[in-house]
């Protein structure tokens, strides 16, 4: 078990190494759509890349999730057949969002031996998610 400070240092070290290995600016929150973002997440159980609709207004959240659902077949073709679509995804803080994501299971941020696999997973699938978003950005926004 790691102390809070040790866990924080491990997380920082992971993201520093990832940034050095793939030195580029990721789109992430810069979608120009309020409460709609692309995300990386890595914890003690899994890593994931996601497109989140996080509006507190259920109408807006559902609107953008429906846009993603209408693109589902294209997304599965261009990103991965394993994409998961959840309209009511509950975050650790109990906030409900809509999420389209791809997960890599059985990896841990605390296990540095799993980092290379996660680096490759993040780079491969976030690159595909970004490219997809940029291709269909006008449709998603309209």
C-alpha positions as a Markdown table, in Angstrom:
| # | Residue | x | y | z |
|---|---|---|---|---|
| 1 | Unk | 0.0 | 0.0 | 0.0 |
| 2 | Unk | 1.2 | 3.5 | -0.8 |
| 3 | Unk | 0.8 | 6.6 | 1.2 |
| 4 | Unk | -1.3 | 9.4 | -0.4 |
| 5 | Unk | 1.9 | 11.3 | -1.2 |
| 6 | Unk | 3.6 | 8.2 | -2.7 |
| 7 | Unk | 0.5 | 7.5 | -4.9 |
| 8 | Unk | 0.5 | 11.2 | -6.0 |
| 9 | Unk | 4.2 | 10.9 | -7.0 |
| 10 | Unk | 3.5 | 7.7 | -8.9 |
| 11 | Unk | 0.6 | 9.3 | -10.8 |
| 12 | Unk | 2.8 | 12.4 | -11.6 |
| 13 | Unk | 5.6 | 10.2 | -12.8 |
| 14 | Unk | 3.3 | 8.2 | -15.1 |
| 15 | Unk | 2.0 | 11.3 | -16.8 |
| 16 | Unk | 5.5 | 12.9 | -17.1 |
| 17 | Unk | 6.8 | 9.7 | -18.7 |
| 18 | Unk | 3.7 | 9.5 | -21.0 |
| 19 | Unk | 4.2 | 13.1 | -22.1 |
| 20 | Unk | 7.9 | 12.5 | -22.8 |
| 21 | Unk | 7.1 | 9.4 | -24.8 |
| 22 | Unk | 4.3 | 11.1 | -26.8 |
| 23 | Unk | 5.1 | 14.8 | -26.8 |
| 24 | Unk | 2.1 | 16.4 | -28.3 |
| 25 | Unk | -0.9 | 18.5 | -27.3 |
| 26 | Unk | -4.0 | 16.4 | -26.9 |
| 27 | Unk | -7.4 | 17.8 | -27.7 |
| 28 | Unk | -9.0 | 16.7 | -24.4 |
| 29 | Unk | -11.1 | 19.6 | -23.0 |
| 30 | Unk | -10.6 | 21.9 | -26.1 |
| 31 | Unk | -13.6 | 20.6 | -28.0 |
| 32 | Unk | -15.3 | 24.0 | -28.0 |
| 33 | Unk | -18.4 | 22.3 | -26.7 |
| 34 | Unk | -19.4 | 23.1 | -23.2 |
| 35 | Unk | -19.1 | 20.1 | -20.8 |
| 36 | Unk | -18.0 | 17.8 | -23.7 |
| 37 | Unk | -14.5 | 16.4 | -23.5 |
| 38 | Unk | -12.1 | 13.6 | -24.4 |
| 39 | Unk | -10.3 | 12.0 | -21.4 |
| 40 | Unk | -7.6 | 9.7 | -20.3 |
| 41 | Unk | -8.1 | 7.9 | -17.0 |
| 42 | Unk | -5.8 | 5.4 | -15.3 |
| 43 | Unk | -6.2 | 4.0 | -11.8 |
| 44 | Unk | -5.4 | 0.8 | -9.9 |
| 45 | Unk | -7.7 | -1.4 | -11.9 |
| 46 | Unk | -7.9 | -0.1 | -15.5 |
| 47 | Unk | -7.0 | 2.5 | -18.0 |
| 48 | Unk | -9.5 | 4.1 | -20.3 |
| 49 | Unk | -10.0 | 6.7 | -23.0 |
| 50 | Unk | -13.4 | 8.4 | -23.2 |
| 51 | Unk | -15.6 | 10.9 | -24.7 |
| 52 | Unk | -17.7 | 12.4 | -22.0 |
| 53 | Unk | -20.9 | 14.5 | -22.0 |
| 54 | Unk | -20.9 | 16.0 | -18.5 |
| 55 | Unk | -23.6 | 18.7 | -18.5 |
| 56 | Unk | -25.7 | 19.0 | -15.3 |
| 57 | Unk | -28.6 | 19.7 | -17.7 |
| 58 | Unk | -29.9 | 16.3 | -18.6 |
| 59 | Unk | -31.3 | 17.6 | -21.9 |
| 60 | Unk | -27.9 | 18.8 | -23.1 |
| 61 | Unk | -26.1 | 15.7 | -21.9 |
| 62 | Unk | -28.6 | 13.4 | -23.6 |
| 63 | Unk | -28.5 | 15.5 | -26.8 |
| 64 | Unk | -24.7 | 15.0 | -27.2 |
| 65 | Unk | -24.9 | 11.4 | -26.2 |
| 66 | Unk | -27.6 | 10.8 | -28.8 |
| 67 | Unk | -25.3 | 12.4 | -31.4 |
| 68 | Unk | -22.6 | 9.9 | -30.4 |
| 69 | Unk | -25.1 | 7.0 | -30.6 |
| 70 | Unk | -26.1 | 8.1 | -34.1 |
| 71 | Unk | -22.4 | 7.7 | -35.0 |
| 72 | Unk | -21.9 | 4.4 | -33.2 |
| 73 | Unk | -21.3 | 2.2 | -36.2 |
| 74 | Unk | -18.8 | 4.6 | -37.6 |
| 75 | Unk | -17.1 | 4.9 | -34.3 |
| 76 | Unk | -16.8 | 1.2 | -33.9 |
| 77 | Unk | -15.4 | 0.9 | -37.4 |
| 78 | Unk | -12.9 | 3.8 | -37.0 |
| 79 | Unk | -11.9 | 3.5 | -33.3 |
| 80 | Unk | -12.7 | 0.0 | -32.0 |
| 81 | Unk | -15.5 | -2.6 | -32.0 |
| 82 | Unk | -15.0 | -2.7 | -28.2 |
| 83 | Unk | -16.3 | 0.8 | -27.6 |
| 84 | Unk | -18.8 | 1.0 | -24.7 |
| 85 | Unk | -21.7 | 3.5 | -24.7 |
| 86 | Unk | -23.3 | 4.4 | -21.3 |
| 87 | Unk | -25.9 | 7.0 | -21.1 |
| 88 | Unk | -25.9 | 7.1 | -17.3 |
| 89 | Unk | -22.3 | 6.5 | -16.2 |
| 90 | Unk | -21.7 | 7.1 | -12.5 |
| 91 | Unk | -18.4 | 8.7 | -11.6 |
| 92 | Unk | -16.6 | 8.0 | -8.3 |
| 93 | Unk | -18.0 | 11.3 | -6.9 |
| 94 | Unk | -21.6 | 10.0 | -7.8 |
| 95 | Unk | -22.0 | 12.5 | -10.6 |
| 96 | Unk | -23.9 | 11.0 | -13.6 |
| 97 | Unk | -22.5 | 11.7 | -17.0 |
| 98 | Unk | -22.8 | 10.1 | -20.4 |
| 99 | Unk | -19.7 | 8.3 | -21.6 |
| 100 | Unk | -18.4 | 6.5 | -24.7 |
| 101 | Unk | -15.2 | 4.7 | -23.7 |
| 102 | Unk | -12.7 | 2.0 | -24.3 |
| 103 | Unk | -11.1 | 0.3 | -21.3 |
| 104 | Unk | -7.9 | -1.7 | -20.8 |
| 105 | Unk | -8.6 | -4.0 | -17.8 |
| 106 | Unk | -6.2 | -5.5 | -15.3 |
| 107 | Unk | -3.5 | -2.8 | -15.3 |
| 108 | Unk | -2.5 | -0.6 | -12.4 |
| 109 | Unk | -0.9 | 2.8 | -12.3 |
| 110 | Unk | 1.0 | 1.5 | -9.3 |
| 111 | Unk | 2.6 | -1.3 | -11.4 |
| 112 | Unk | 5.2 | 0.3 | -13.6 |
| 113 | Unk | 5.5 | -2.9 | -15.6 |
| 114 | Unk | 2.0 | -2.2 | -17.0 |
| 115 | Unk | 2.9 | 1.4 | -18.1 |
| 116 | Unk | 4.3 | 0.6 | -21.6 |
| 117 | Unk | 1.1 | -1.3 | -22.4 |
| 118 | Unk | -1.0 | 1.7 | -21.1 |
| 119 | Unk | 1.2 | 4.2 | -23.0 |
| 120 | Unk | 0.5 | 2.4 | -26.2 |
| 121 | Unk | -3.2 | 2.0 | -25.5 |
| 122 | Unk | -3.6 | 5.7 | -24.7 |
| 123 | Unk | -1.6 | 6.8 | -27.8 |
| 124 | Unk | -3.4 | 4.4 | -30.2 |
| 125 | Unk | -7.0 | 5.0 | -29.0 |
| 126 | Unk | -6.9 | 8.6 | -28.0 |
| 127 | Unk | -5.4 | 9.4 | -31.4 |
| 128 | Unk | -8.3 | 7.6 | -33.1 |
| 129 | Unk | -10.9 | 9.3 | -30.8 |
| 130 | Unk | -9.4 | 12.7 | -31.5 |
| 131 | Unk | -9.3 | 12.1 | -35.3 |
| 132 | Unk | -12.9 | 10.9 | -35.2 |
| 133 | Unk | -14.1 | 13.9 | -33.2 |
| 134 | Unk | -12.3 | 16.3 | -35.5 |
| 135 | Unk | -13.9 | 14.6 | -38.6 |
| 136 | Unk | -17.4 | 14.7 | -37.2 |
| 137 | Unk | -17.1 | 17.8 | -35.0 |
| 138 | Unk | -19.5 | 19.9 | -37.1 |
| 139 | Unk | -22.2 | 17.2 | -36.9 |
| 140 | Unk | -21.7 | 16.8 | -33.2 |
| 141 | Unk | -22.0 | 20.5 | -32.6 |
| 142 | Unk | -24.9 | 21.2 | -34.9 |
